Amino acid sequence: MLKPIPSRLDLLDLFPPALDPRVYRYFEGAQEHPFRPAASDLDAVNASWLADASLLAYAGPPFARQTFAGAGFQLLGEQPLTGLSTQCYVAHSKAVVIVVFRGTQVMVPGRDSLTVLGDQAEDFLADARIALVAADAPSQGRAHFGFRRALREVWEHLVECLTPLRKERPGRPIWLAGHSLGGALAILAAARLPGSQAVYTFGAPLLADEDFQAAYAVPTFRFVHGEDVIAKVPVAGTYLPPRLRRAGFLPALDFIGLYRSIGQRVQISRDGKVTPGGGPEDLPGDLRTKLQQLLRHPLDWAALQPFDDVVDHSPLFYAVHLWNAVERLPVPAVA
């Protein structure tokens, strides 16, 4: 059954995580459409699974553990793996390991506690550190300073979590995913993890330069919903000299580097059509006008409708549309 497209006026429902089953039910097709661990090309079923996992990455441990278990996955040890600006879950079954990173956390007034505000600040700091610095070995090129730093916060814990899983089943493929900031971290992690099967990102920002783009070899599919503005930024960053790298924000006059997208783009239209490829990833020309309108009407939900390129970023849209894409797949013929 197709899921209804969420209303753009129900903004509180669009903020992750979706904990209310009346808003969203995770992994509904687990039995009818099992995950396909060996897939190498773009796969609609896996896209739906990983979009759900990326939405679930925003949830706390009890809800996430129970929901993953309902889909046949376990979480080894204490999870999520957490840093100041990073959170990820490592879910495994006998057939596959899924590493999924949380995106930028946003506090919703009236729903979240003030403790979320500190997490949100750390996430925004990671997003804002747009300097291009040398990517961690064995990658080549340069990557976003804040994203590289965020991954380093959990890297040792991630390796410790994956080591027994690899020893238990050496051939078990590892898939990585994430929404927003989480998608960027999934790509950086895949570049460092030997044998990563594939990466699916949803509304991921740009995260590296053309040298990294050219050297990166992991099959990666970059989903963009509508005019999701986060998938188009940052445009450029400074190449910081060594004495300034620790700061992350400070300007440098030596070089300006352009950010590039990583992976094969897959466009999701606002009515749910999924198309590999898609148009250019440039900034919307009317973004300033939309920001001004938002400031004039901060409490009027209807006034936010012209700000659709921001609303398009909600992970709930990705999950709903990609589930519906699976539901539209042809039914296999009975032999």
C-alpha positions in Angstrom: 0.0 0.0 0.0 1.3 3.4 -0.9 2.0 5.8 2.0 0.5 9.3 1.8 2.9 12.1 1.1 3.3 14.1 4.3 1.8 17.6 4.4 4.2 20.4 4.2 2.2 22.3 6.8 2.6 19.7 9.5 6.1 20.8 10.2 6.3 19.1 13.6 5.8 15.8 11.9 8.5 16.5 9.4 11.2 16.9 12.1 13.0 13.6 12.8 12.7 11.2 14.4 9.3 9.8 13.5 8.3 8.0 16.8 4.6 8.0 16.3 3.3 5.1 14.2 0.5 7.3 13.0 3.2 9.5 11.3 5.4 6.7 10.0 5.9 2.9 10.3 9.5 1.7 9.8 10.5 -1.3 7.7 6.9 -2.3 6.8 8.2 -4.3 3.8 10.8 -6.3 5.7 9.1 -9.6 4.9 7.8 -8.9 1.4 10.9 -7.0 0.3 14.0 -8.3 2.2 17.2 -6.3 2.1 19.5 -7.4 -0.8 23.1 -7.5 0.6 24.8 -8.5 -2.7 23.3 -5.7 -4.9 25.9 -3.6 -6.7 23.7 -1.4 -8.9 21.0 1.1 -7.7 18.4 -1.0 -5.9 14.9 0.4 -5.0 14.4 -2.1 -2.1 17.7 -1.3 -0.5 17.1 2.5 -1.0 13.8 2.1 1.0 15.5 0.2 3.8 18.4 2.6 4.1 16.1 5.7 4.0 14.2 4.1 6.9 17.5 3.4 8.7 18.6 7.0 8.1 15.4 8.4 9.6 15.7 5.9 12.5 19.3 7.1 13.2 17.8 10.2 14.8 16.0 8.1 17.5 17.2 7.2 20.9 18.6 3.7 21.8 15.4 2.0 23.1 13.2 2.9 20.2 16.0 2.3 17.6 17.0 -1.1 19.1 13.4 -2.3 19.2 12.7 -1.1 15.7 15.8 -2.6 14.2 15.0 -5.9 16.0 11.5 -5.9 14.4 13.2 -5.9 11.0 15.6 -8.7 11.9 18.6 -6.6 12.9 20.6 -6.6 16.1 22.7 -3.8 17.7 25.9 -5.1 19.2 26.9 -3.6 22.6 26.1 -0.1 23.7 24.7 2.0 20.9 24.6 4.5 19.4 28.2 5.2 18.9 28.3 8.9 20.0 30.6 11.8 19.6 30.1 15.5 20.2 28.6 16.0 16.8 28.1 12.5 15.6 25.8 9.5 16.3 25.7 6.2 14.4 24.1 2.8 14.7 25.7 -0.4 13.5 22.9 -2.9 12.8 23.6 -6.4 11.7 21.9 -9.6 10.6 23.4 -12.9 9.4 23.6 -11.5 5.9 24.6 -7.8 6.2 25.9 -5.0 8.4 24.4 -1.6 8.0 26.2 1.5 9.4 23.9 4.5 9.5 24.9 8.0 10.7 22.5 10.6 12.1 22.1 14.0 10.4 22.2 17.4 12.0 19.9 17.4 15.1 17.3 20.1 15.4 15.5 20.9 18.7 11.7 21.1 18.3 10.1 23.4 20.9 7.6 21.6 23.0 8.9 18.2 22.1 12.6 17.9 22.9 14.4 18.6 26.1 17.0 21.4 26.4 19.8 18.8 26.3 19.1 18.5 22.6 20.1 22.2 22.2 23.7 21.4 23.1 23.8 18.5 20.5 22.3 20.8 17.9 25.0 23.4 18.6 27.8 20.8 18.1 26.1 19.6 14.9 25.9 23.2 13.5 29.6 23.8 14.4 30.5 20.6 12.4 28.4 21.9 9.4 29.9 25.4 9.6 33.6 24.4 9.6 33.8 24.4 5.8 37.5 24.6 5.3 38.9 21.9 2.9 41.6 19.9 4.6 43.5 16.7 3.7 41.2 13.7 3.8 42.2 10.9 6.1 44.3 8.1 4.6 43.9 6.2 2.4 41.7 8.8 0.7 43.1 11.3 -1.7 42.1 15.0 -2.1 40.6 17.2 0.5 37.4 17.0 2.6 35.2 19.2 4.7 37.0 20.0 8.0 33.9 19.7 10.2 32.7 16.4 8.7 36.2 14.9 8.9 36.5 16.0 12.5 33.0 14.6 13.4 33.8 11.2 11.9 37.1 11.1 13.9 35.0 11.4 17.1 33.5 7.9 16.6 36.0 6.2 14.3 37.8 4.1 16.9 34.5 3.0 18.4 33.2 2.1 14.9 36.2 0.0 14.1 35.9 -1.7 17.5 32.2 -2.5 16.8 32.9 -3.8 13.3 35.9 -6.0 14.2 34.0 -8.8 15.9 31.3 -8.7 13.2 33.9 -9.2 10.5 35.6 -12.0 12.4 32.3 -13.7 12.9 31.4 -13.6 9.2 34.4 -12.3 7.1 32.4 -12.1 3.9 29.4 -10.2 5.2 29.0 -7.0 3.2 29.0 -3.6 5.0 26.5 -1.0 3.7 26.6 2.7 4.9 23.9 5.3 4.8 22.8 8.6 6.3 20.6 11.7 5.9 22.1 15.2 5.7 25.3 15.4 7.7 24.9 11.6 8.2 25.2 11.0 4.5 28.5 13.0 4.4 29.9 11.0 7.2 28.8 7.7 5.6 30.9 8.6 2.5 33.9 9.6 4.5 33.6 6.3 6.5 33.3 4.2 3.4 36.4 5.8 1.9 38.3 4.5 5.0 36.6 1.1 5.4 38.0 -1.6 3.1 35.4 -3.7 1.3 32.5 -1.3 1.8 29.7 -2.6 -0.4 27.8 0.6 -1.2 26.7 3.9 0.3 23.2 5.5 0.0 22.9 9.2 1.1 19.7 11.3 1.4 19.9 15.0 1.2 23.7 14.9 1.9 25.7 18.1 1.6 28.7 18.5 -0.6 31.8 17.3 1.3 35.0 17.1 -0.7 37.0 18.5 -3.7 37.5 17.1 -7.2 40.6 15.1 -6.2 38.7 13.2 -3.6 35.8 12.8 -6.1 38.1 11.3 -8.7 39.8 8.9 -6.2 36.7 7.8 -4.4 35.7 4.3 -5.7 32.8 3.0 -3.4 29.5 2.6 -5.3 27.5 5.5 -3.9 23.9 6.8 -4.7 23.1 10.3 -3.8 19.3 10.9 -3.4 18.0 14.4 -3.6 14.4 15.2 -2.9 12.8 18.2 -4.8 15.0 21.2 -4.5 16.6 20.1 -1.2 18.9 23.1 -0.5 21.3 21.1 1.9 22.3 18.9 -1.1 23.7 22.0 -2.8 26.0 23.4 -0.1 28.7 24.3 0.8 29.8 25.7 -2.5 33.4 26.5 -1.7 35.9 26.4 1.2 39.3 27.7 2.0 42.4 25.6 1.8 43.8 26.4 5.3 47.5 26.6 6.0 48.6 24.2 8.8 48.8 26.9 11.5 45.0 27.7 11.0 43.6 24.2 10.6 42.7 23.7 14.2 40.3 26.7 14.2 38.3 25.5 11.2 36.5 28.8 10.6 39.4 31.2 10.1 39.9 32.7 6.6 42.9 32.0 4.5 44.0 34.0 1.5 46.0 31.2 -0.2 43.4 29.2 -2.1 39.6 28.7 -2.4 38.5 25.2 -3.3 35.1 24.2 -4.9 33.1 21.4 -3.3 31.9 18.5 -5.5 29.1 16.0 -5.1 30.0 12.4 -4.5 28.2 9.5 -6.1 25.5 9.0 -8.7 22.6 11.5 -8.3 19.1 10.1 -7.9 16.4 12.7 -8.1 13.1 12.3 -6.2 10.4 14.7 -7.4 7.9 16.2 -4.9 5.2 13.8 -6.3 7.5 10.8 -5.7 9.0 10.0 -9.2 12.5 8.6 -8.7 14.9 9.3 -11.6 18.6 8.4 -11.7 20.5 11.5 -12.9 18.8 14.9 -12.5 19.6 18.5 -13.0 22.4 20.8 -11.9 23.1 21.2 -8.2 23.3 25.0 -8.1 21.9 27.3 -5.4 18.3 28.5 -5.9 18.4 32.1 -7.2 15.5 33.2 -5.0 16.9 31.9 -1.7 17.4 35.4 -0.3 13.7 36.3 -1.1 12.5 33.2 0.7 14.7 33.9 3.8 13.2 37.4 3.9 9.7 36.0 3.7 10.4 33.6 6.5 11.7 36.4 8.7 8.5 38.4 8.1 6.2 35.5 9.0 8.1 33.3 11.5 5.0 31.8 13.0 2.8 31.5 10.0 3.0 27.9 8.6 1.4 28.9 5.4 4.1 31.6 4.8 6.7 28.8 4.9 5.4 27.1 1.8 7.6 29.2 -0.5 10.5 27.9 1.5 9.9 24.4 0.0 13.6 23.9 -0.8 14.3 23.8 2.9 11.2 21.7 3.7 12.3 19.2 1.0 15.2 18.3 3.3 13.0 16.4 5.7 14.1 12.7 5.9 10.4 11.7 6.2 9.9 12.7 2.5 12.8 10.4 1.5 11.5 7.5 3.5 7.9 7.8 2.2 8.8 8.3 -1.4 11.3 5.5 -1.6 8.8 3.1 0.1 6.2 4.0 -2.5 8.8 3.4 -5.2 9.1 -0.2 -3.9 5.4 -0.6 -3.8 5.2 0.5 -7.5 7.7 -2.2 -8.6 6.2 -4.8 -11.0 4.9 -8.0 -9.2 7.1 -11.0 -10.2 5.3 -13.5 -12.4 4.3 -16.8 -10.7 6.1 -19.8 -12.3 
